[in-house]
Amino acid sequence: MAIDRVPDLKRCRALGIEPAVIGRARQSKRKPQRAQRKVSEYGLQLKEKQKAKFIYGVLERQFRNYYEKAKKMQGVTGENLLILLERRIDNVIFRLGFANTRRQARQIVTHGHITVNGKRLDIPSALVKVGDVVEVCEKSQTNELFKAMKETNNALSAPAWLESDQANLKGNVVRFPSRDEIDVPINEQSIIELYSR
């Protein structure tokens, strides 16, 4: 599997997004560079796609598959694409507050600390459905990370489409998110225009 080893803050600066979007608290100490020349329409569309891929931690082939799936669904393709990305189990873990970043959430899932409807799941790209119960394994709750999480009661509040029980490290998918509930700074229409060339 390919791994993106570019430093997070450097990538955030290049894409023009705040590090808080990916769950990072600190800011870059480097001075902003001078203004660059005008970017073409294709360049803007490509940048939007790169932003979405970076924020959700998805590589090109998988992102393209999400686009194809979103195109076949009823409704607006751009909104469907973002909804599919939000439904990933690693993103759901991040939104529930069980991880500080999506990368950490991905690692938590990969290491087998998460169950969905009582069954262990170790595939970060698995999509949740309405009514799914997501929780930390009973055996894993003794882990230092999750003990600290129970005690601190993570300040990150779950969105309206998820129900969070922080005390038991459990969450429930109430419904699928709508576009106005997805707070990532992405212009999904540019991505659709780029893929439909």
Sequence and secondary structure as in RCSB ss.txt:
>XXXX:A:sequence
MAIDRVPDLKRCRALGIEPAVIGRARQSKRKPQRAQRKVSEYGLQLKEKQKAKFIYGVLERQFRNYYEKAKKMQG
VTGENLLILLERRIDNVIFRLGFANTRRQARQIVTHGHITVNGKRLDIPSALVKVGDVVEVCEKSQTNELFKAMK
ETNNALSAPAWLESDQANLKGNVVRFPSRDEIDVPINEQSIIELYSR
>XXXX:A:secstr
     S HHHHHHHHT  GGGGT      S          HHHHHHHHHHHHHHHHT  HHHHHHHHHHHHHSSS
 HHHHHHHHHHTBHHHHHHHHTSSSSHHHHHHHHHTT EEETTEEE  TT B  TT EEEE TTGGGSHHHHHHH
HHT S    TTEEEETTTTEEEE S   GGG      HHHHHHHHT 
